[in-house]
Amino acid sequence: MKNLILFLLFPIITYSQSYVSPIGFTMNESNKNKVVAYIKKEVKASYSAIGMDDPSTLRMMENENLKAFKDLLSIRGKNTLLLNKVEKTYCDIGMCNYSTILMMYKEQLKASNEELKW
């Protein structure tokens, strides 16, 4: 039980210490390095916790998260309020990786343009 609590708290602690939001991101080497460091740390923690921390899996997921971050940079000016809400929602529950944020942003955007129809 103690390990489960620590596992659930770790992403929240990681988020609060080093998460780099794509919303206010300024493109420079220092910030790029911060994003890469955060992705490596977050992916390693997430996948080590479930026993999938082999180099191939880690590199694949790191690349997926970096691509998602770059995609988030390209959409940040289009609907910043929605992106901020999605970011806060998922980071607050410990699901603070760029792939999740991008996927849920797209789902929220799609849902905001739909209506229930018979």
PAGU-829857 format. One line per 8 residues: number of its first residue (from 0); for each residue y, x, z of N, C-alpha, C, O. Coordinates in steps of 0.02 Angstrom, whole numbers, plus 50000, padded with zeros to 5 digits. Layout:
// residues N
NUM) Y:X:Z:Y:X:Z:Y:X:Z:Y:X:Z; ...
// end
This chain:
// residues 118
0) 49940:50041:50000:50000:50000:50000:50063:50044:50000:50111:50030:49965; 50061:50096:50040:50118:50141:50045:50133:50173:49977:50190:50180:49957; 50079:50193:49941:50087:50223:49875:50118:50173:49826:50159:50191:49784; 50097:50110:49830:50124:50059:49786:50199:50050:49798:50238:50044:49750; 50220:50048:49860:50291:50041:49875:50330:50101:49848:50384:50092:49819; 50304:50161:49858:50338:50221:49832:50341:50219:49756:50392:50238:49726; 50287:50197:49724:50285:50192:49651:50339:50143:49626:50372:50157:49576; 50346:50087:49660:50395:50037:49639:50467:50059:49652:50512:50040:49615
8) 50477:50098:49703:50544:50122:49719:50565:50181:49677:50625:50191:49665; 50518:50221:49652:50535:50281:49616:50579:50269:49555:50629:50304:49547; 50564:50220:49511:50608:50209:49454:50679:50189:49474:50727:50207:49441; 50685:50151:49529:50752:50131:49552:50791:50192:49576:50850:50199:49562; 50757:50236:49612:50789:50298:49635:50808:50341:49576:50863:50368:49573; 50762:50348:49528:50776:50388:49468:50836:50359:49430:50879:50396:49408; 50838:50292:49422:50892:50260:49386:50959:50275:49419:51007:50293:49385; 50961:50269:49484:51025:50277:49518:51050:50349:49515:51110:50361:49522
16) 51005:50397:49506:51024:50467:49507:51045:50494:49439:51090:50535:49435; 51012:50471:49384:51024:50507:49322:51026:50464:49259:51031:50491:49204; 51023:50399:49265:51023:50356:49206:51089:50365:49168:51143:50366:49198; 51084:50371:49102:51143:50378:49059:51147:50314:49017:51104:50301:48975; 51199:50276:49028:51208:50214:48990:51232:50229:48920:51277:50269:48910; 51203:50196:48870:51228:50204:48802:51296:50172:48792:51331:50188:48743; 51316:50126:48836:51379:50090:48827:51439:50137:48830:51482:50133:48786; 51442:50179:48879:51500:50224:48886:51485:50295:48863:51522:50341:48881
24) 51433:50304:48825:51410:50371:48806:51460:50405:48760:51483:50376:48710; 51477:50467:48776:51518:50509:48734:51473:50564:48705:51439:50599:48742; 51475:50570:48639:51430:50616:48605:51453:50688:48615:51502:50709:48584; 51419:50725:48657:51428:50797:48664:51363:50828:48689:51318:50791:48710; 51358:50893:48687:51295:50926:48705:51274:50913:48777:51215:50903:48791; 51322:50913:48821:51307:50901:48892:51276:50832:48902:51226:50826:48937; 51306:50782:48872:51280:50714:48879:51213:50705:48844:51169:50670:48868; 51205:50737:48786:51140:50735:48751:51086:50764:48796:51031:50737:48801
32) 51102:50820:48828:51053:50852:48873:51037:50808:48933:50979:50807:48956; 51086:50771:48958:51074:50725:49014:51026:50669:48993:50982:50649:49031; 51036:50643:48932:50992:50590:48907:50921:50616:48899:50873:50583:48921; 50913:50674:48869:50847:50704:48860:50814:50716:48927:50754:50702:48936; 50851:50743:48975:50823:50756:49042:50801:50691:49076:50748:50688:49106; 50843:50639:49070:50824:50575:49100:50761:50547:49067:50716:50523:49102; 50758:50549:49001:50700:50522:48966:50637:50560:48987:50586:50529:49002; 50640:50625:48988:50581:50665:49008:50559:50647:49079:50499:50638:49092
40) 50606:50642:49124:50591:50627:49194:50562:50557:49202:50512:50547:49236; 50592:50508:49169:50571:50439:49174:50502:50429:49143:50459:50396:49172; 50491:50457:49084:50427:50451:49050:50372:50485:49090:50318:50457:49100; 50385:50545:49113:50336:50582:49153:50317:50543:49216:50257:50536:49231; 50365:50516:49251:50352:50478:49312:50311:50415:49296:50262:50399:49330; 50332:50379:49245:50299:50316:49228:50227:50326:49206:50182:50291:49229; 50216:50375:49164:50149:50385:49136:50104:50425:49182:50043:50417:49178; 50131:50467:49224:50090:50502:49273:50062:50453:49324:50006:50460:49347
48) 50102:50403:49341:50082:50353:49391:50021:50313:49368:49984:50287:49410; 50010:50308:49303:49953:50270:49278:49900:50315:49246:49854:50292:49213; 49906:50381:49257:49856:50428:49234:49857:50442:49159:49807:50463:49131; 49913:50430:49127:49919:50442:49055:49971:50495:49040:50013:50486:48996; 49968:50549:49077:50020:50601:49070:49997:50660:49027:50017:50717:49040; 49956:50647:48977:49937:50700:48931:49996:50715:48885:50037:50671:48872; 50001:50777:48861:50059:50796:48820:50072:50752:48759:50129:50737:48743; 50019:50730:48726:50027:50689:48666:50061:50622:48683:50108:50602:48649
56) 50037:50589:48735:50067:50525:48755:50139:50534:48778:50182:50495:48760; 50150:50586:48818:50218:50598:48843:50267:50610:48786:50321:50581:48785; 50249:50653:48738:50295:50667:48682:50307:50604:48640:50363:50591:48620; 50254:50565:48628:50262:50504:48589:50310:50456:48623:50353:50427:48591; 50303:50447:48688:50345:50400:48725:50416:50427:48734:50464:50389:48733; 50422:50493:48742:50489:50523:48745:50526:50511:48679:50585:50492:48679; 50492:50522:48623:50523:50511:48558:50541:50438:48547:50594:50423:48519; 50498:50393:48570:50513:50322:48564:50576:50304:48603:50618:50266:48580
64) 50582:50331:48664:50640:50317:48705:50704:50347:48676:50757:50316:48679; 50699:50407:48648:50758:50438:48618:50781:50398:48557:50840:50388:48547; 50733:50376:48516:50751:50334:48459:50784:50269:48482:50833:50246:48452; 50757:50239:48535:50787:50178:48562:50858:50190:48587:50902:50149:48576; 50869:50247:48620:50936:50264:48644:50984:50269:48584:51040:50242:48587; 50963:50302:48531:51006:50309:48472:51019:50240:48441:51075:50227:48418; 50969:50197:48439:50979:50129:48414:51028:50091:48458:51070:50053:48432; 51024:50100:48523:51071:50067:48569:51142:50092:48557:51189:50053:48563
72) 51150:50156:48540:51216:50182:48525:51247:50146:48465:51307:50133:48463; 51205:50130:48416:51231:50098:48356:51248:50025:48366:51286:49996:48326; 51222:49993:48418:51237:49922:48429:51284:49910:48487:51304:49853:48499; 51303:49962:48523:51342:49953:48585:51409:49919:48574:51433:49885:48619; 51440:49926:48517:51505:49895:48505:51500:49823:48481:51549:49787:48482; 51440:49802:48461:51432:49735:48433:51430:49680:48487:51461:49628:48479; 51395:49693:48541:51391:49644:48594:51381:49680:48660:51327:49677:48691; 51432:49714:48682:51429:49756:48742:51414:49716:48804:51378:49739:48848
80) 51440:49655:48809:51427:49614:48868:51353:49598:48875:51325:49603:48930; 51322:49579:48821:51250:49564:48822:51210:49628:48838:51164:49626:48879; 51228:49683:48806:51193:49746:48819:51200:49766:48892:51151:49788:48923; 51259:49758:48920:51270:49775:48990:51227:49731:49036:51199:49756:49085; 51223:49667:49020:51183:49621:49061:51109:49639:49058:51075:49640:49110; 51084:49653:48999:51014:49672:48991:51000:49737:49028:50949:49743:49063; 51044:49785:49019:51037:49849:49052:51033:49840:49128:50989:49868:49161; 51079:49802:49156:51080:49791:49228:51017:49754:49252:50987:49773:49301
88) 50998:49702:49216:50939:49663:49235:50877:49707:49240:50841:49705:49290; 50864:49746:49188:50802:49784:49186:50805:49848:49227:50754:49869:49253; 50862:49878:49233:50868:49937:49276:50864:49918:49349:50837:49955:49390; 50889:49860:49367:50887:49837:49436:50816:49823:49460:50802:49825:49520; 50770:49810:49414:50700:49797:49434:50655:49856:49418:50594:49850:49419; 50685:49914:49403:50645:49974:49394:50615:49983:49325:50570:50024:49316; 50639:49945:49276:50614:49951:49207:50668:49980:49164:50685:49954:49111; 50694:50036:49186:50753:50065:49156:50735:50119:49106:50748:50178:49116
96) 50704:50098:49051:50693:50145:48997:50724:50115:48934:50729:50054:48927; 50745:50158:48891:50784:50136:48833:50745:50092:48786:50773:50047:48754; 50680:50102:48781:50638:50060:48738:50638:49988:48763:50645:49941:48724; 50630:49979:48828:50630:49912:48857:50699:49879:48849:50703:49821:48831; 50751:49917:48862:50819:49889:48857:50833:49868:48785:50861:49814:48775; 50815:49909:48737:50826:49891:48667:50786:49829:48647:50812:49783:48617; 50722:49827:48666:50680:49770:48649:50707:49706:48679:50711:49655:48645; 50727:49708:48742:50752:49648:48775:50821:49628:48750:50837:49569:48748
104) 50862:49677:48731:50927:49661:48701:50915:49621:48636:50948:49570:48625; 50869:49645:48595:50855:49610:48531:50829:49540:48544:50848:49493:48509; 50785:49533:48594:50759:49466:48610:50813:49420:48637:50816:49361:48618; 50856:49446:48680:50912:49406:48707:50960:49386:48651:50983:49328:48649; 50975:49432:48607:51020:49417:48551:50991:49363:48506:51025:49317:48486; 50927:49369:48491:50893:49320:48450:50894:49251:48484:50909:49201:48452; 50878:49249:48549:50877:49186:48586:50946:49155:48591:50952:49093:48592; 50998:49196:48594:51065:49168:48600:51089:49134:48536:51137:49096:48537
112) 51055:49148:48481:51073:49117:48417:51026:49061:48397:51030:49034:48342; 50981:49042:48442:50933:48989:48428:50946:48929:48472:50978:48934:48524; 50921:48872:48449:50924:48811:48489:50856:48778:48487:50818:48788:48440; 50842:48740:48538:50781:48702:48539:50785:48646:48488:50833:48607:48487; 50735:48642:48446:50733:48589:48395:50665:48557:48396:50614:48588:48412; 50665:48495:48379:50602:48457:48377:50563:48477:48318:50509:48451:48307
// end
